[in-house]
Amino acid sequence: MDIAALSTALAQGKIAQQASISVAKMTMNLSKQQGQAMSELLQTTKVMEQSVTPHIGSNIDIKL
């Protein structure tokens, strides 16, 4: 086998592996950012629900 061809093949394999790892890291970072944004959105929604209808659920009228 030609040493130059083997060297080239190994270098290409290494570059492909580095690119794959880089894409995986970007995907993980994006997922983390989306999770944080979703958490913030849920917190904002809870605050908005309470501010729009603060009286709901705070009192119970019972007659015996």
C-alpha positions as CSV (number, residue, x, y, z in Angstrom):
1,M,0.0,0.0,0.0
2,D,1.2,3.5,-0.8
3,I,2.3,5.4,2.3
4,A,1.2,8.7,0.9
5,A,-2.4,7.4,0.2
6,L,-2.6,5.9,3.7
7,S,-1.5,9.2,5.3
8,T,-4.0,11.1,3.2
9,A,-6.8,8.7,4.2
10,L,-5.9,9.0,7.9
11,A,-5.8,12.8,7.7
12,Q,-9.2,12.9,6.0
13,G,-10.7,10.5,8.6
14,K,-9.3,12.7,11.4
15,I,-10.8,15.8,9.8
16,A,-14.2,14.1,9.4
17,Q,-14.1,13.0,13.1
18,Q,-13.3,16.6,14.2
19,A,-16.1,18.0,12.1
20,S,-18.6,15.5,13.5
21,I,-17.5,16.3,17.1
22,S,-17.8,20.0,16.4
23,V,-21.4,19.6,15.0
24,A,-22.4,17.5,18.0
25,K,-21.1,20.3,20.4
26,M,-23.0,22.9,18.5
27,T,-26.2,20.8,18.7
28,M,-25.7,20.3,22.5
29,N,-25.2,24.1,23.0
30,L,-28.3,24.9,20.9
31,S,-30.4,22.3,22.9
32,K,-29.1,23.9,26.2
33,Q,-30.1,27.4,25.0
34,Q,-33.5,26.2,23.9
35,G,-34.1,24.5,27.3
36,Q,-33.2,27.7,29.1
37,A,-35.5,29.8,26.9
38,M,-38.3,27.3,27.5
39,S,-37.8,27.6,31.2
40,E,-37.9,31.4,31.1
41,L,-41.0,31.3,29.0
42,L,-42.8,29.0,31.5
43,Q,-41.8,31.3,34.3
44,T,-43.1,34.3,32.4
45,T,-46.4,32.5,31.6
46,K,-46.9,31.6,35.3
47,V,-46.4,35.2,36.3
48,M,-48.8,36.5,33.6
49,E,-51.5,34.0,34.6
50,Q,-51.3,35.2,38.2
51,S,-51.4,38.8,37.2
52,V,-54.3,38.5,34.8
53,T,-56.6,36.6,37.2
54,P,-55.2,37.0,40.7
55,H,-58.5,36.3,42.3
56,I,-59.0,32.8,40.9
57,G,-58.3,30.1,43.4
58,S,-57.6,32.4,46.3
59,N,-61.0,32.1,48.1
60,I,-63.5,29.3,48.6
61,D,-67.1,30.1,49.5
62,I,-68.6,27.4,51.7
63,K,-72.1,27.4,53.2
64,L,-73.3,24.7,55.6
